[in-house]
């Protein structure tokens, strides 16, 4: 659990993050982390291999708020290497302002888009993405409403030296209360 109340500390103390070029502002619960510099504002995890490093069943929950109307996609959360993504969750500004979940295992890419659009409206939205690596499924929920589901590739995770982060690549906006679970919640 990253409460993001003025720092990138994990509540358990096991996976404290490193915040780079961020500020803290008003969040949904206390303060939030504000990403205000394209491509250099990010919260990285110190040892992502111990969080993911393989295709694994897990759930990511977070609150986000952005009003950016640029043409780039805005990364909310990612866990990737150069050849595999366990998670890439982004606000699809170049599409319709919805959320896109992308996974890539050994160059086999799957994407799932949210039904909701225009989520770059400057309001807080709650996002939950569940990955079930055993049954090769993923599901997405926004603002406590089921959005969509998809199928994961059956290919194996072939990455090493994974990078996991909150925000980053083009994200301008705020993120609050990031929770990572080691099981499928829905």
C-alpha positions as CSV (number, residue, x, y, z in Angstrom):
1,X,0.0,0.0,0.0
2,X,1.4,3.3,-1.1
3,X,-0.7,6.0,0.6
4,X,1.4,8.7,-1.1
5,X,0.9,11.1,1.9
6,X,4.0,13.2,1.3
7,X,6.3,10.2,0.4
8,X,6.6,6.9,-1.5
9,X,6.8,4.7,1.5
10,X,5.1,1.3,1.5
11,X,3.0,0.8,4.6
12,X,4.6,-2.5,5.3
13,X,8.1,-1.0,4.9
14,X,9.2,-3.8,2.6
15,X,8.8,-2.1,-0.8
16,X,9.5,1.6,-0.3
17,X,9.4,3.5,-3.5
18,X,11.6,6.3,-4.8
19,X,9.8,9.5,-5.9
20,X,11.5,11.6,-8.6
21,X,10.4,15.1,-9.7
22,X,7.0,14.9,-8.0
23,X,5.2,17.1,-5.6
24,X,2.3,16.3,-3.2
25,X,-1.2,17.8,-3.3
26,X,-4.7,17.2,-2.2
27,X,-5.7,13.6,-2.8
28,X,-8.7,11.4,-2.2
29,X,-7.3,10.3,1.1
30,X,-5.0,12.9,2.6
31,X,-2.4,13.9,0.0
32,X,-1.6,12.5,-3.4
33,X,1.5,12.4,-5.5
34,X,1.4,15.0,-8.3
35,X,3.3,14.2,-11.5
36,X,4.1,17.5,-13.1
37,X,7.1,16.9,-15.4
38,X,6.5,14.8,-18.6
39,X,8.8,11.7,-18.7
40,X,10.7,12.5,-15.5
41,X,8.1,12.5,-12.8
42,X,7.8,8.9,-11.5
43,X,7.7,6.7,-8.4
44,X,9.8,3.6,-8.9
45,X,9.9,0.4,-6.8
46,X,13.3,-0.6,-5.4
47,X,13.2,-4.3,-6.2
48,X,10.4,-5.1,-8.7
49,X,11.6,-8.6,-9.1
50,X,10.3,-9.4,-5.6
51,X,6.9,-7.9,-6.6
52,X,6.4,-9.4,-10.1
53,X,9.4,-10.6,-12.3
54,X,7.1,-13.2,-13.8
55,X,3.6,-13.6,-15.0
56,X,1.7,-13.7,-11.8
57,X,-1.8,-13.4,-10.4
58,X,-2.3,-10.0,-8.8
59,X,-4.5,-6.9,-8.5
60,X,-3.6,-3.3,-8.8
61,X,-5.9,-0.6,-7.3
62,X,-5.3,3.1,-7.6
63,X,-7.0,6.5,-7.7
64,X,-6.1,8.9,-10.6
65,X,-7.0,12.4,-11.7
66,X,-5.8,14.1,-14.9
67,X,-7.1,16.8,-17.2
68,X,-4.4,16.5,-19.8
69,X,-5.7,16.6,-23.4
70,X,-2.4,16.0,-25.2
71,X,-2.0,13.3,-27.8
72,X,0.2,11.0,-25.8
73,X,-0.8,8.1,-23.7
74,X,-0.4,8.6,-19.9
75,X,1.1,5.7,-18.0
76,X,-0.6,5.2,-14.6
77,X,1.2,1.9,-13.6
78,X,3.7,-0.4,-15.2
79,X,5.7,-3.5,-14.6
80,X,7.9,-4.3,-17.6
81,X,11.1,-5.3,-19.2
82,X,12.1,-4.6,-22.8
83,X,10.3,-7.8,-24.0
84,X,7.5,-8.5,-21.4
85,X,4.9,-6.4,-19.7
86,X,3.0,-7.8,-16.7
87,X,1.1,-4.6,-16.4
88,X,0.9,-1.5,-18.5
89,X,-2.1,0.6,-17.5
90,X,-2.5,3.9,-19.2
91,X,-5.0,6.7,-19.9
92,X,-5.5,6.4,-23.6
93,X,-5.5,10.1,-24.6
94,X,-4.6,9.4,-28.2
95,X,-7.8,7.2,-28.3
96,X,-10.8,8.4,-26.4
97,X,-9.7,9.2,-22.9
98,X,-10.4,5.7,-21.6
99,X,-8.1,3.3,-19.8
100,X,-6.1,0.7,-21.7
101,X,-4.6,-2.4,-20.1
102,X,-1.7,-4.0,-22.0
103,X,0.2,-7.2,-21.4
104,X,3.0,-8.6,-23.5
105,X,4.6,-12.0,-22.9
106,X,7.4,-13.0,-25.3
107,X,6.2,-10.5,-27.9
108,X,2.6,-11.6,-27.8
109,X,0.6,-8.5,-26.9
110,X,-3.0,-8.3,-25.7
111,X,-4.9,-5.1,-24.9
112,X,-8.3,-4.4,-23.3
113,X,-10.0,-1.0,-23.4
114,X,-12.4,0.5,-20.9
115,X,-16.0,1.2,-21.9
116,X,-15.8,4.5,-20.1
117,X,-14.2,7.4,-22.0
118,X,-13.3,10.9,-21.2
119,X,-11.6,10.0,-17.9
120,X,-9.2,12.9,-18.4
121,X,-11.9,15.1,-17.0
122,X,-10.1,16.5,-14.0
123,X,-12.1,14.3,-11.5
124,X,-10.8,11.5,-9.3
125,X,-11.5,8.0,-10.6
126,X,-10.9,4.7,-9.0
127,X,-9.3,2.0,-11.1
128,X,-8.8,-1.7,-10.4
129,X,-7.1,-4.2,-12.7
130,X,-7.0,-7.9,-11.9
131,X,-4.7,-10.3,-13.6
132,X,-5.4,-14.1,-13.2
133,X,-2.2,-15.7,-14.6
134,X,-3.6,-19.3,-13.9
135,X,-6.7,-18.9,-16.0
136,X,-5.1,-16.3,-18.4
137,X,-7.7,-13.6,-17.8
138,X,-7.8,-10.0,-16.7
139,X,-10.6,-7.7,-15.6
140,X,-10.9,-3.9,-15.3
141,X,-13.2,-1.9,-13.0
142,X,-13.5,1.9,-13.0
143,X,-15.4,3.8,-10.2
144,X,-16.7,0.5,-8.8
145,X,-18.2,-0.6,-12.2
146,X,-17.1,-3.5,-14.3
147,X,-15.6,-2.2,-17.5
148,X,-14.1,-5.0,-19.6
149,X,-12.1,-8.2,-19.5
150,X,-9.7,-9.9,-21.8
151,X,-7.5,-12.9,-22.3
152,X,-3.8,-13.0,-21.5
153,X,-1.2,-14.6,-23.8
154,X,-0.3,-18.2,-23.0
155,X,3.4,-17.3,-23.7
156,X,5.7,-17.2,-20.7
157,X,7.2,-14.1,-19.1
158,X,10.7,-13.8,-20.6
159,X,11.9,-10.6,-18.9
160,X,14.5,-10.0,-16.3
161,X,15.5,-6.8,-14.7
162,X,12.0,-5.6,-14.5
163,X,11.0,-2.0,-13.9
164,X,7.9,-1.3,-11.9
165,X,6.6,2.3,-11.4
166,X,3.7,4.5,-10.6
167,X,3.2,7.3,-13.1
168,X,6.1,8.1,-15.5
169,X,6.1,8.3,-19.3
170,X,4.0,11.4,-20.1
171,X,1.7,11.2,-17.1
172,X,0.6,14.6,-15.8
173,X,-1.9,14.5,-13.0
174,X,-2.3,13.0,-9.6
175,X,-2.4,9.4,-8.2
176,X,-3.4,8.3,-4.8
177,X,-3.7,5.2,-2.7
178,X,-1.9,2.6,-4.9
179,X,-2.5,-1.0,-3.6
180,X,-0.9,-4.1,-5.0
181,X,-2.4,-7.5,-4.0
182,X,-0.9,-10.9,-4.7
183,X,-4.2,-12.4,-5.6
184,X,-7.2,-11.8,-7.9
185,X,-9.8,-9.7,-5.9
186,X,-12.7,-9.9,-8.3
